[in-house]
Amino acid sequence: MAIFNRDSEDEVARGARAVVVHAETHGGDRRDSDARLEEARGLALAIGIDVRAAQSFRVRDRKPATLFGSGQVDQIATLVNQEEAELVIVDNALTPVQQSNLEEGTGAKVIDRTGLILEIFGERAATNEGRLQVELAHLDYQAGRLVRSWTHLERQRGGFGFLGGPGETQIEADRRMIRDRMAKIRRELDQVTKTRGLHRARRQRAPWPVIALVGYTNAGKSTLFNRLTGAEVMAEDLLFATLDPTMRQIVLPGLDKAILSDTVGFVSDLPTQLIAAFRATLEEVLSADIIVHVRDIAHPDTEAQRDDVLDVLSELGVAGEGALERGDGEADPPPIIEAWNKLDLLDTESAAQAREISARHDDVVIISALTGEGVEGLQRAISSRLTRGARVHSLRLPIADGAALAWLHEHGEVLATRPSEAEMQVDVRLSDSGLARFLKRDR
């Protein structure tokens, strides 16, 4: 039986009328307020909320009680009344006290950016692992908001022992139940992580490289994934259209087979609870041989989106100084190729500038996943990067091990074979990762 159920008043209903507000602080964001408001609109649209109005407020000092100034709270309340809104979406992180005070001041339900993203993830998670991860994140977020979200917290239950006593307040009981439920979910996710680790180890023993697609949400990852694999993963012009990671086999120039992995999209101010809960999933990126960072080059905030993605990768230990040790024992994180997507949306001058930049950088490829333009160039760039650094290795194989020799012909460049009675010496050009796969392959 579920021990955690949000009251109906704490749920966000599809079709709810809402106003979106954003507290703009000096130097507090990489993008301007209009872009933030537009993204918040997109997030609300992703779960069917009817956004009636959006407004940004310049906040000189964040107020501990309400975030906004008292006059600004009155303006928000007026906006709520004018639009007959039931919901106020604050495109910032709110403390429980700020959330409660804003609800009192505006007369409407209030959720912050973290709560909105959690709602989206809760609706979109399709697999058991995804649902567990979202529930864990939501419990972690909700635990600090019991004081406002639960209506029965003033009650006490009787104590133990002959004389009873003051007993345990309902809020303490609820917090204990949440802690217990979180502990249970973590144990289940630990088992999922172990299973995922076994699958990852099996893939590392296999002879096929792994390519991970990452990117800001709605950058076109799933469209590119479908283009490369012929799959039919959900791909819509919608923030967080897909959540659960997907893997498919693809063929690349010079490589008989590779595994392409599509991951959840990132977003600015991605809730820390979600990063923690989805770490096992996102760390699939860590074991990849190469990362393809899909960017919406037509978006006005493409540079800020790039920085947000790199921030999350850095927090996961995939990029930057905190890079974790990879599963194959190498300390270096996987290389990154940037796929500048949505070329079809650029005007002639912008497209020419993008192509000029791409021509000067080996790790930048201009593409349109929708039309297919430039995708073959991306495939060649991935293949070239995967085979870069190939060296000549001299290997001794049993004379009867035709499968090993066939593997080397398929995945490397066999330069010479010198057979003898019991074994043969093979000179083959292979990358270090290719050699590691050859040694770990299933025999």
Long-range contacts (C-beta under 8 A, 24 or more apart in sequence): 3-177, 3-178, 3-180, 3-181, 4-135, 4-139, 4-142, 4-177, 4-178, 4-181, 6-142, 6-149, 7-149, 7-150, 7-151, 9-109, 9-151, 10-149, 12-47, 12-49, 12-87, 12-109, 12-111, 12-115, 12-116, 12-119, 13-86, 14-47, 14-48, 14-49, 15-48, 15-49, 15-50, 16-49, 16-50, 16-86, 16-87, 17-50, 17-52, 17-83, 17-84, 17-85, 17-86, 17-87, 18-44, 18-49, 18-50, 18-51, 18-52, 18-85, 18-86, 18-87, 18-88, 18-89, 19-51, 19-52, 19-53, 19-54, 19-55, 19-76, 19-79, 19-80, 19-83, 19-85, 19-87, 19-88, 19-89, 20-44, 20-51, 20-53, 20-54, 20-55, 20-89, 20-91, 21-54, 21-55, 21-56, 21-57, 21-68, 21-76, 21-79, 21-88, 21-89, 21-90, 21-91, 22-54, 22-55, 22-56, 22-57, 22-90, 22-91, 22-92, 23-56, 23-57, 23-59, 23-62, 23-67, 23-68, 23-90, 23-91, 23-92, 24-56, 24-57, 24-58, 24-59, 25-58, 25-59, 25-60, 25-62, 26-60, 29-268, 30-268, 30-301, 30-303, 30-304, 30-307, 30-308, 31-268, 31-301, 31-304, 35-300, 35-301, 35-304, 36-91, 37-91, 39-91, 39-239, 39-267, 39-268, 40-89, 40-91, 40-113, 40-116, 42-218, 42-238, 42-239, 43-113, 43-116, 43-117, 43-120, 43-239, 43-240, 43-267, 44-89, 44-116, 45-238, 45-239, 46-120, 46-238, 46-239, 46-240, 47-116, 47-119, 47-120, 47-123, 49-87, 49-89, 51-89, 52-83, 52-84, 52-85, 53-79, 53-82, 53-83, 53-85, 55-79, 63-98, 64-95, 64-97, 64-98, 65-97, 65-98, 65-101, 66-98, 66-101, 66-102, 66-105, 67-92, 67-94, 67-98, 67-102, 68-102, 73-102, 73-105, 73-106, 74-105, 76-102, 76-105, 76-106, 77-105, 77-106, 77-107, 80-106, 80-107, 80-108, 81-107, 87-111, 89-113, 89-116, 93-269, 96-144, 96-145, 96-147, 96-148, 99-145, 99-148, 100-147, 100-148, 103-148, 113-269, 114-141, 114-269, 114-271, 114-273, 115-141, 117-240, 117-267, 117-270, 117-271, 117-274, 118-271, 118-273, 118-274, 120-239, 120-240, 121-240, 121-243, 121-274, 124-240, 124-241, 124-242, 124-243, 125-243, 125-244, 126-243, 126-244, 127-244, 129-189, 129-192, 129-244, 129-280, 129-281, 130-243, 130-244, 130-281, 132-185, 132-188, 132-189, 132-192, 133-189, 133-274, 133-277, 133-278, 133-280, 133-281, 134-274, 134-277, 135-185, 136-182, 136-185, 136-186, 136-189, 136-273, 136-277, 137-271, 137-273, 137-274, 137-276, 137-277, 137-278, 138-273, 139-178, 139-181, 139-182, 139-185, 140-182, 140-273, 140-276, 140-277, 141-271, 141-273, 142-178, 143-175, 143-178, 143-179, 143-182, 146-171, 146-174, 146-175, 146-178, 147-171, 150-174, 189-277, 189-280, 192-280, 193-280, 196-280, 196-281, 196-284, 200-284, 200-287, 200-327, 201-327, 203-259, 203-287, 204-287, 204-327, 204-328, 204-437, 204-440, 205-437, 205-440, 205-441, 205-442, 206-437, 206-441, 206-442, 207-257, 207-407, 207-410, 207-411, 207-437, 207-438, 207-441, 208-249, 208-257, 208-258, 208-259, 208-437, 209-255, 209-258, 209-259, 209-289, 209-290, 209-386, 209-433, 209-437, 210-258, 210-259, 210-261, 210-287, 210-288, 210-289, 211-250, 211-258, 211-259, 211-260, 211-261, 211-288, 211-289, 211-290, 211-291, 211-292, 211-382, 212-261, 212-263, 212-284, 212-285, 212-288, 212-290, 212-291, 212-292, 212-334, 213-260, 213-261, 213-262, 213-263, 213-292, 213-294, 214-263, 214-266, 214-285, 214-291, 214-292, 214-293, 214-294, 214-309, 214-313, 215-265, 215-266, 215-293, 215-294, 215-295, 215-296, 215-309, 216-265, 216-266, 216-267, 216-295, 216-296, 216-305, 216-306, 216-308, 216-309, 217-241, 217-264, 217-265, 217-266, 217-267, 218-265, 218-296, 219-265, 219-294, 219-295, 219-296, 219-299, 219-305, 219-341, 220-294, 220-296, 220-341, 220-342, 220-369, 220-370, 221-262, 221-263, 221-265, 221-294, 222-262, 223-341, 223-369, 223-370, 224-292, 224-294, 224-339, 224-341, 224-367, 224-369, 224-375, 225-260, 225-262, 227-369, 227-372, 227-375, 228-260, 228-375, 228-379, 229-260, 233-262, 239-265, 239-267, 240-264, 240-265, 240-267, 245-281, 245-284, 252-379, 252-382, 252-383, 252-386, 253-379, 253-380, 253-383, 254-383, 254-387, 255-383, 255-386, 255-387, 255-411, 256-410, 256-411, 258-382, 258-386, 261-285, 261-288, 266-308, 266-309, 266-312, 267-308, 268-304, 268-305, 268-308, 270-308, 270-312, 275-312, 275-315, 275-316, 279-316, 282-312, 282-316, 283-316, 283-318, 285-313, 285-316, 285-318, 285-334, 286-316, 286-317, 286-318, 286-324, 286-326, 286-327, 286-333, 286-334, 287-326, 287-327, 287-328, 288-334, 289-334, 289-386, 289-433, 290-334, 290-335, 290-336, 290-337, 290-382, 290-385, 290-386, 291-318, 291-334, 291-335, 291-336, 291-337, 292-336, 292-337, 292-338, 292-339, 292-378, 292-382, 293-336, 293-337, 293-338, 293-339, 294-339, 294-341, 294-369, 295-338, 295-339, 295-340, 295-341, 296-341, 296-342, 297-340, 297-341, 297-342, 297-343, 297-346, 297-354, 297-366, 298-342, 298-343, 298-345, 298-346, 298-350, 299-342, 306-338, 328-433, 328-436, 335-363, 335-385, 336-363, 337-363, 337-364, 337-365, 337-378, 337-381, 337-382, 337-385, 338-363, 338-364, 338-365, 339-365, 339-367, 339-378, 340-364, 340-365, 340-366, 340-367, 341-367, 341-368, 341-369, 342-368, 342-369, 342-370, 343-367, 343-368, 343-371, 343-373, 343-374, 344-368, 344-370, 344-371, 344-373, 386-431, 386-433, 387-431, 387-434, 388-431, 389-431, 389-432, 390-429, 390-430, 390-431, 390-434, 391-429, 391-430, 391-431, 391-432, 392-427, 392-428, 392-429, 393-427, 393-428, 393-429, 393-430, 393-435, 394-425, 394-426, 394-427, 395-425, 395-426, 395-427, 395-428, 395-438, 396-423, 396-424, 396-425, 396-426, 397-423, 397-424, 397-425, 397-426, 398-422, 398-423, 399-423, 399-424, 403-443, 404-438, 407-438, 407-441, 408-438, 411-437, 411-438, 412-438
